[in-house]
Amino acid sequence: MGSLIGIGGGTGAGKTTIVRALVDRMGGTVIDLDAYYHDRSGLPPAERNRINYDDPVAIDAVLLVAHLTQLTHGEPVQKPVYSFATHTRIGVEVVAPARLVIVEGLFTLWWESLRSLLDVKIFVDAPSDLRLIRRIRRDISERGRSVDQVLQQYLGTVRPMHERYVEPTRAHADLVVTNDGPMEDAAERMIDVVRRRMIDGMAATAVRR
């Protein structure tokens, strides 16, 4: 059984970039919460656009926890492939179990059912203005949105939902990383913590045997 690391935090905090650095240095596989948005193919496009995607209920937490449980038991899973353009699932991606599994997303530390599976819980933080700038850049380049669309969503749902659902999860974290400087510094702090926890976990397993 490998280690399950949970990384949460606000939009634009740099979670995905830090996760890539972790995987580059330590290996492992990633389960991103963005893949687990509910499939909205049964709704007309106009209705899909009115849904609040910055609320935890927009995520299929039951499927997410089931997949993580399978991975911890050494079983592969079929992770959904989600399209933000259409708000639908457009396929699946087979994810194999690994020594290190990283769960990353806005609400990673929100559900107790998910937190109870995690060996390490990390909250990534950054100043709100920096997070907004990063969000604008990402949504324009990766999701085909205009600046006006990003700002409208940010003011309408992203900011209030962050205050209601994301920021409170900081209290559940084993480590809070402020990512307002060089990405390498934040990644190094997280790598040190993850390595220590994995070593402790292996030592505890050896003692039980």
N, C-alpha and C positions, 0 to 999 in steps of 0.2 A: 504494500500500500504506500503510495507517494504522499507528498505534502500538498495541501490545498490552500492557496493564498488568495485572499480577497482584497481587491483594491477598489475603493469607492472615492467619491468626491464630485465636485461640481463640474458642469460643462466648461471645457476650456482649461481645466486645471492641469492638463498634461498627462492624464492617466495612460492613454494609449501609447504615447511616446515613451513613457517610463517602462511600460510593460514590454515594449519592443526591446529596450535596453536590457531588461531582466532576462528575456528569452535569449538574446544574443550572448549574454554572459553565462547563463546557467542552463540553457536548454529548457525543455518543457513544452507545454501546449497551452493555448489560451481559449477560454470561453468568454465571449463578450456578450453582455446583456443586450446590446443592440440587435443581436440575432434573434432574440426571444420576444420581440414585440408580437402581439396577437395579429394573426392574419386577418386583414380587412377586405379580402376579395369579395365577400358577400355583400358589401355595401357599395352604393353608388359613389363615384369619386368625390362628389360635393360633400357627402356625409363623412367620408374618410378625413377630409381636410378640416372638419370641425372638431375632431377628437383631440383631447388633451393628451399628447404623447409625453408630457413631462410629469405625469402622475404614475406612481408605481402600478396601478391597476392596468396600465397599458401593456405591462410585461406579463408574459405567461410564466409566472413564478413556479407553478406546479410542474411544468415540463422542465424548467431550468433545474430545479432541485432534483428531479428524477434523473436527469442526465448526469448531474454532478455525483449523485449517489452511485450510478452505474460506473462512472470513471474511477471512483475510489475503490470499487470492487474489481477493478481490472477489466471492465467491459467497454468496448467502443460504443460511441453514440452517433446518431445522425443529427447534427446541429442544423437548425434551419438557416437558409440563406434568405435574408430579408432585403427588400427593395424600399428605400426611403422615398423613391420617386412615386411609387404606386401604393405604398403602405401594405404590401402583400409579401407572402413568402413565395419565392420563385424557385426553390429547390432545397437540397440538403447537402451537407458536407460531412463526411465521415471523420470523426475525431477519435484518435486512438488514446488509450490511457498512457500516462507518462509519470515519471518520477516526481515532476513538478507540474501542477495544474494551477493556472492563474485565472481567477474570475474577475472581470473588470467591467465597471459601469457605474452610472449615477447612483443606482439603488442597491449596490452590492451589500451594503451593511444595513439595509432597511428591514428585511424579513428575518425573523428569529429562526425560521426553518432553514434558511441559508447560512446565517451566522453560526449555527450550531455545527455545521460541517467544516468550518474554516479552522485551519491550524494557526494562521496569522491574519489579522484584520488591519488593513492600512487605509488611512484617509489622506488623500492628496488635496492640498489646498493651494490657492493662489489669490492675489488681490482681484476684486471683482472687475476692475477695468481691464486688467490683463486677460482674464478669462473671457470677457466679451470680445476683445480683439481677436483672440485665438478662435472663438466660435465663429465670428464673421468670416475669417480666412478659410476655416474648414468648410463651412456650409456653402460658400461660393465655389470653392475648388472641387469639393467632393460630392455635393448634393445639388448642384445646379441652381442655387437660390440667389436672389438679389440681396443687396444690402438692406433695402426696405423690408423685404420679407423676413430676413433674419432679425432685424430690430423689432418688427411687429410681434414676432413669436417670443422674442426675449422679454419684451415688456409685458406681453399678455399672459404668458404661462411660465417661461423658463425662470425668470427671477422670483416670482411669488412661490413657485413650486420648489425652487431651491431652498428658500427660507423655511418652507413647511416640511419638506420630505428629505432633502439631502443634508443640509447643515446639521440637523439634529443627530445624524448617524455618526458624526464625529465622536460622540460620547462612547460609541461601541468599539472604537479603534484601539489596537495595541500600540500603534505608531501613527503620528500625524506628521506628514512631510509637507513643508511649505515650498512650493515649486515656483519661486519667483526669480531664480538666478540661473546659472548654468545647469542644463538638464543632467549633466554627468554627476553633479553633486547630489541631487535628489536621488538619482538611480543608485549611487554608491551607498547611501544611507539605507535604502531599502534592501539592497543586495546583502549588506552586512547582517541585517535583522533576519532575513529569510534564511541565510546560511546558518546562523546560530540556531534558529528554530528547527531546521532540518537535522542538524547535528544532534540537538537535544532529543528530537523524536527518534532518531536511529539508536541513540544510547538507551532510551527508555525501552524500545523494542528489544534490544539485546538483553537488558536486565530481565524482562518478562520471560524471555526464552530460557 
